[in-house]
């Protein structure tokens, strides 16, 4: 974690614990799946559907996340009308070997589909363990590099966010962007997502600037980044960093180095509204970032709090989404409800953060709003789409 300037040090400390678990959920193991398939098990639509939930209940750091995922899954089961889910919970302990073993155990005990695990490398291990038995796995990771074959990911991806924001930027007349990212694996994934989204939306990448992951390196890089923005004539700068990383420093130092928010559009790959202190930084004013459907999310959080006495972890809703998707497909009364073709239906599903759908490559697409910061307050510029094929997609 950064050792940051006084104005942003407290911001970083408050969210470190939350972001560390989110980062682990999307950790980047070497390589992805090369397994083909994703066919899926047939079901008896008139009988309870055995669904395995793999969560790190006994993991020292992620145990609370596991409990939130389990609670959300049980809430989703109770919300289903006309569909019976036999939810079976297995503890992965955050371990690769235990994830694989528990996935195999779940299938041996009759599971027709697997929800989880949480961590990306655990998900790869679990999906490989059961791929030869035609079982699909809906993991809680956001790491698109692991998706494919029988492994689908439910977490919001860099590609999804970058495409939403680049599409919005193009419609607003932005034509040249400078990408700024930390020189680490996560930063490289973010950079690649933005480059691909820019190409899809007709926006030129004027330059790419990276920096070592330290406060001193960010301070040294800020004047260079500002010079690049001026020399290329870029009309926007796209930052991959998070509030727990370099983002607060960049939003502080880049305006001081001459990248004015009045002439250069700041865009962020991460959310800028959590924690709220981020919205008070000079560089955040007028910036663009993506948000899930806030009405849908608030409704889920109210339901969860009413049922369990406290709010869900920010990843908890992924388990609800997985159960809701299975229930929606099973409600059609067809034996092929859990096959890859059914899971990737183009109409998608209604989830805790709005509409979403699974893609044939194992990744997903979620309806996102575009937000900005005005006078230190978050304002929605372009609402989350309510269905696929409309504005925002």
VOGU-3710 file (C-alpha; in Angstrom, 3 decimals, decimal comma):
1> xxxxxxxxxx> 0,000/0,000/0,000  1,160/3,535/-0,726  2,705/5,801/1,893  0,810/8,883/0,807  0,612/12,582/1,442  -1,331/13,714/4,519  -4,478/14,855/2,621  -5,058/11,370/1,255  -3,390/9,070/3,825  -6,574/8,536/5,857
11> xxxxxxxxxx> -8,528/7,796/2,699  -6,159/4,969/1,892  -6,187/3,422/5,353  -9,973/3,259/5,631  -10,444/1,165/2,532  -7,337/-1,004/2,553  -9,055/-4,017/4,118  -11,972/-3,976/1,685  -9,874/-3,479/-1,421  -7,394/-6,190/-0,466
21> xxxxxxxxxx> -10,125/-8,842/-0,586  -11,514/-7,477/-3,853  -8,016/-7,570/-5,336  -7,532/-11,165/-4,202  -10,793/-12,147/-5,854  -9,379/-10,906/-9,116  -5,764/-12,034/-8,661  -3,927/-12,873/-11,830  -2,616/-16,454/-11,986  -0,314/-17,391/-14,819
31> xxxxxxxxxx> -2,269/-18,540/-17,833  -5,936/-19,349/-18,231  -8,030/-22,367/-19,019  -7,424/-24,260/-22,203  -10,316/-26,609/-21,558  -12,995/-26,666/-24,223  -16,591/-27,395/-23,378  -18,939/-25,631/-21,038  -21,747/-27,924/-22,152  -23,362/-28,325/-18,754
41> xxxxxxxxxx> -25,502/-30,895/-16,969  -29,101/-31,720/-17,793  -31,583/-31,256/-14,934  -35,004/-32,484/-13,896  -36,994/-29,211/-13,932  -39,629/-30,745/-11,639  -37,166/-31,594/-8,858  -34,955/-29,443/-6,608  -31,752/-28,473/-8,448  -28,567/-29,379/-6,547
51> xxxxxxxxxx> -26,333/-26,286/-6,624  -22,914/-26,244/-4,952  -21,635/-23,022/-3,398  -17,859/-22,932/-2,866  -16,777/-20,162/-0,468  -13,719/-19,526/1,771  -15,567/-19,847/5,076  -12,473/-20,718/7,131  -10,027/-18,382/5,368  -8,454/-15,999/7,875
61> xxxxxxxxxx> -8,947/-12,903/5,735  -11,851/-13,723/3,456  -14,107/-15,587/5,892  -16,498/-12,613/6,242  -16,756/-12,384/2,458  -17,570/-16,086/2,316  -20,338/-15,654/4,872  -21,779/-12,724/2,931  -21,741/-14,756/-0,281  -23,507/-17,635/1,474
71> xxxxxxxxxx> -26,115/-15,306/2,990  -26,779/-13,680/-0,376  -27,142/-17,054/-2,073  -29,653/-18,211/0,556  -31,557/-14,932/0,159  -31,759/-15,519/-3,582  -33,046/-19,061/-3,041  -35,819/-17,709/-0,810  -36,745/-15,113/-3,437  -37,298/-17,635/-6,230
81> xxxxxxxxxx> -40,877/-18,360/-7,249  -41,747/-21,822/-8,534  -38,138/-23,064/-8,601  -36,521/-25,183/-5,898  -32,770/-24,907/-5,345  -30,993/-27,438/-3,150  -28,085/-25,213/-2,075  -25,077/-27,105/-0,723  -22,227/-25,107/0,806  -18,583/-26,240/0,698
91> xxxxxxxxxx> -15,631/-24,555/2,404  -12,598/-23,958/0,165  -10,524/-22,231/2,901  -9,091/-20,160/0,050  -6,897/-23,114/-0,947  -6,274/-24,366/-4,485  -6,150/-28,010/-3,481  -9,212/-27,747/-1,252  -11,126/-25,870/-3,965  -10,429/-28,665/-6,422
101> xxxxxxxxxx> -11,271/-31,357/-3,868  -14,495/-29,660/-2,774  -15,586/-29,147/-6,371  -15,068/-32,836/-7,054  -16,860/-33,764/-3,833  -19,804/-31,531/-4,756  -20,170/-33,212/-8,137  -19,825/-36,675/-6,609  -22,664/-35,696/-4,261  -24,884/-34,706/-7,166
111> xxxxxxxxxx> -24,299/-30,989/-7,838  -25,385/-29,933/-11,328  -23,561/-26,588/-11,315  -21,027/-24,817/-9,086  -21,122/-21,227/-7,793  -17,687/-19,919/-6,738  -14,939/-20,103/-5,666  -13,973/-16,555/-4,752  -10,287/-16,342/-5,713  -9,246/-16,588/-9,352
121> xxxxxxxxxx> -6,664/-19,345/-8,897  -9,123/-21,333/-6,770  -11,697/-21,022/-9,537  -9,260/-22,379/-12,126  -8,458/-25,334/-9,882  -12,126/-26,105/-9,235  -13,168/-25,832/-12,874  -10,352/-28,081/-14,056  -11,264/-30,681/-11,439  -14,806/-31,089/-12,803
131> xxxxxxxxxx> -14,424/-30,185/-16,479  -14,397/-33,831/-17,516  -17,780/-34,308/-15,839  -19,536/-31,627/-17,879  -20,067/-29,245/-14,964  -20,180/-25,480/-15,433  -18,588/-23,222/-12,801  -19,788/-19,662/-12,151  -16,900/-18,096/-10,212  -16,933/-14,856/-8,238
141> xxxxxxxxxx> -13,722/-13,578/-9,856  -13,463/-10,541/-12,154  -10,322/-11,846/-13,891  -11,246/-12,331/-17,531  -7,976/-14,158/-18,276  -9,206/-17,272/-16,459  -12,577/-17,456/-18,226  -13,393/-20,042/-20,854  -14,493/-23,627/-21,300  -16,604/-24,601/-18,313
151> xxxxxxxxxx> -15,510/-21,555/-16,263  -17,611/-18,391/-16,282  -16,864/-15,328/-14,155  -19,498/-13,184/-12,448  -17,333/-10,280/-11,256  -17,342/-6,948/-13,066  -14,442/-6,893/-15,535  -11,997/-4,208/-16,632  -13,132/-4,783/-20,218  -16,757/-4,081/-19,334
161> xxxxxxxxxx> -15,927/-0,841/-17,502  -13,437/0,372/-20,107  -15,862/-0,258/-22,963  -18,693/1,588/-21,210  -16,526/4,625/-20,515  -14,798/4,704/-23,908  -18,164/4,433/-25,654  -19,462/7,352/-23,616  -16,286/9,354/-24,275  -16,584/8,789/-28,025
171> xxxxxxxxxx> -20,196/9,975/-28,008  -19,056/13,104/-26,168  -16,492/13,864/-28,876  -13,324/12,594/-27,181  -10,812/11,415/-29,756  -7,356/11,132/-28,120  -6,598/9,506/-24,776  -3,458/9,064/-22,686  -3,535/5,889/-20,582  -1,838/6,053/-17,167
181> xxxxxxxxxx> -1,225/2,862/-15,181  1,042/1,396/-12,489  3,772/-0,882/-13,755  2,337/-4,097/-12,318  0,176/-6,962/-13,518  -3,137/-5,372/-12,591  -2,105/-2,112/-14,240  -1,182/-3,973/-17,417  -4,568/-5,702/-17,502  -6,268/-2,334/-17,087
191> xxxxxxxxxx> -4,144/-0,780/-19,824  -4,963/-3,606/-22,230  -8,695/-3,288/-21,512  -8,615/0,465/-22,222  -6,585/0,028/-25,410  -9,048/-2,541/-26,737  -12,058/-0,434/-25,735  -10,546/2,628/-27,409  -10,066/0,693/-30,651  -13,636/-0,606/-30,569
201> xxxxxxxxxx> -15,005/2,895/-30,070  -12,850/4,822/-32,513  -10,723/6,635/-29,921  -6,981/7,033/-30,553  -4,546/6,086/-27,807  -2,185/9,055/-27,996  0,287/7,606/-25,481  0,677/5,183/-22,594  2,446/6,257/-19,397  3,385/3,851/-16,608
211> xxxxxxxxxx> 5,039/4,297/-13,225  6,544/2,115/-10,528  4,140/1,349/-7,701  5,404/3,783/-5,078  4,660/7,298/-3,885  8,037/8,603/-5,042  7,540/7,110/-8,504  4,099/8,725/-8,862  5,477/12,095/-7,782  8,270/11,779/-10,348
221> xxxxxxxxxx> 5,915/10,610/-13,088  3,306/13,372/-12,744  5,255/16,106/-14,605  6,160/13,619/-17,370  2,527/12,563/-17,752  1,486/16,205/-17,921  4,084/16,845/-20,603  2,818/13,899/-22,617  -0,770/15,167/-22,431  0,371/18,588/-23,710
231> xxxxxxxxxx> 2,673/17,289/-26,454  0,146/14,810/-27,866  -2,802/17,168/-27,677  -4,792/14,487/-25,881  -8,273/15,521/-24,797  -8,568/12,897/-22,048  -6,483/10,910/-19,580  -7,630/7,443/-18,467  -6,352/6,310/-15,042  -6,404/2,632/-14,085
241> xxxxxxxxxx> -5,442/3,197/-10,417  -7,755/2,625/-7,453  -8,391/4,808/-4,383  -6,262/2,334/-2,396  -3,432/2,721/-4,883  -2,097/5,708/-6,782  -5,405/7,370/-7,657  -5,483/9,962/-4,834  -1,925/11,045/-5,635  -2,615/11,268/-9,359
251> xxxxxxxxxx> -5,787/13,301/-8,805  -3,771/15,619/-6,580  -0,537/15,911/-8,565  -1,666/15,922/-12,204  -3,758/19,116/-11,877  -0,826/20,708/-10,049  1,423/19,694/-12,964  -0,856/21,466/-15,435  -3,364/18,822/-16,553  -6,392/21,024/-15,944
261> xxxxxxxxxx> -9,779/19,389/-15,466  -11,314/22,216/-17,506  -9,411/21,253/-20,654  -8,619/17,549/-20,141  -11,205/14,916/-19,363  -10,182/12,667/-16,466  -11,580/9,110/-16,683  -11,201/6,341/-14,108  -11,280/2,555/-14,442  -12,120/2,200/-10,741
271> xxxxxxxxxx> -14,956/3,672/-8,715  -14,247/7,164/-7,388  -17,150/7,342/-4,932  -15,699/4,896/-2,370  -14,466/6,274/-0,089  -16,300/9,591/-0,303  -13,085/11,539/0,389  -11,898/10,745/-3,145  -14,606/13,028/-4,529  -13,021/15,991/-2,716
281> xxxxxxxxxx> -9,782/15,826/-4,704  -9,199/18,490/-7,337  -8,606/16,057/-10,177  -11,846/14,221/-9,451  -14,006/17,249/-10,261  -15,705/16,630/-13,585  -14,103/13,199/-13,955  -15,956/10,203/-15,340  -16,199/6,730/-13,820  -18,638/3,825/-13,949
291> xxxxxxxxxx> -21,160/2,728/-11,337  -23,563/-0,202/-11,063  -27,301/0,474/-11,082  -27,672/2,277/-7,765  -31,412/1,646/-7,395  -31,020/-2,092/-7,923  -28,053/-2,215/-5,549  -29,879/-0,253/-2,831  -32,870/-2,585/-3,086  -30,632/-5,640/-2,640
301> xxxxxxxxxx> -28,802/-4,068/0,309  -32,121/-3,312/2,032  -33,328/-6,891/1,548  -30,034/-8,296/2,793  -29,895/-6,008/5,843  -33,478/-6,866/6,747  -32,720/-10,582/6,572  -29,315/-10,639/8,279  -29,110/-7,498/10,405  -26,207/-5,856/8,580
311> xxxxxxxxxx> -25,223/-4,928/5,060  -23,586/-7,313/2,547  -19,953/-7,281/1,525  -19,568/-5,541/-1,823  -18,946/-8,923/-3,480  -21,886/-10,620/-1,775  -24,323/-9,797/-4,528  -22,427/-12,002/-6,982  -23,753/-15,105/-5,235  -27,278/-13,730/-5,383
321> xxxxxxxxxx> -26,831/-13,090/-9,113  -25,640/-16,636/-9,734  -28,623/-18,193/-7,965  -31,025/-15,749/-9,639  -29,687/-16,667/-13,087  -30,000/-20,399/-12,378  -33,534/-19,887/-11,060  -34,593/-17,795/-14,060  -33,359/-20,460/-16,470  -34,821/-23,368/-14,501
331> xxxxxxxxxx> -38,226/-21,632/-14,374  -38,582/-22,278/-18,103  -38,964/-25,962/-17,323  -36,279/-27,220/-19,710  -33,685/-29,903/-19,067  -30,909/-27,851/-20,687  -31,290/-24,894/-18,283  -27,679/-25,140/-17,076  -25,924/-25,661/-20,402  -23,520/-23,118/-21,820
341> xxxxxxxxxx> -26,036/-22,120/-24,475  -28,711/-21,386/-21,875  -26,354/-19,556/-19,527  -25,215/-17,258/-22,332  -28,657/-16,246/-23,575  -28,470/-12,747/-25,078  -31,345/-11,339/-23,002  -29,331/-11,774/-19,815  -30,635/-11,583/-16,254  -31,689/-9,079/-13,625
351> xxxxxxxxxx> -29,106/-8,966/-10,847  -28,281/-7,079/-7,698  -26,543/-4,307/-9,638  -28,815/-4,269/-12,664  -28,924/-6,240/-15,876  -26,083/-8,648/-16,700  -25,328/-11,507/-19,043  -22,707/-14,208/-19,430  -20,775/-14,373/-22,694  -19,677/-17,393/-24,692
361> xxxxxxxxxx> -16,026/-16,698/-23,841  -16,810/-17,068/-20,134  -16,694/-13,351/-19,323  -19,708/-11,172/-18,606  -21,296/-7,860/-19,456  -23,040/-5,689/-16,871  -25,197/-2,622/-17,268  -23,283/0,342/-15,852  -24,006/4,009/-15,309  -21,515/6,774/-16,115
371> xxxxxxxxxx> -21,036/9,144/-13,191  -19,124/12,350/-12,573  -18,072/14,456/-9,591  -19,577/17,926/-9,335  -18,837/20,106/-6,313  -17,582/17,030/-4,439  -20,859/15,179/-5,112  -21,494/12,168/-7,353  -23,866/12,906/-10,241  -25,134/10,324/-12,759
381> xxxxxxxxxx> -24,502/11,498/-16,327  -25,786/8,431/-18,183  -28,014/5,944/-16,287  -27,511/2,201/-16,253  -29,274/0,502/-19,180  -32,295/-1,570/-18,168  -31,900/-4,128/-20,948  -29,395/-5,189/-23,568  -29,391/-3,537/-26,966  -30,348/-0,082/-25,683
391> xxx> -28,337/2,992/-24,721  -25,157/2,129/-22,828  -24,431/-1,049/-24,790
//
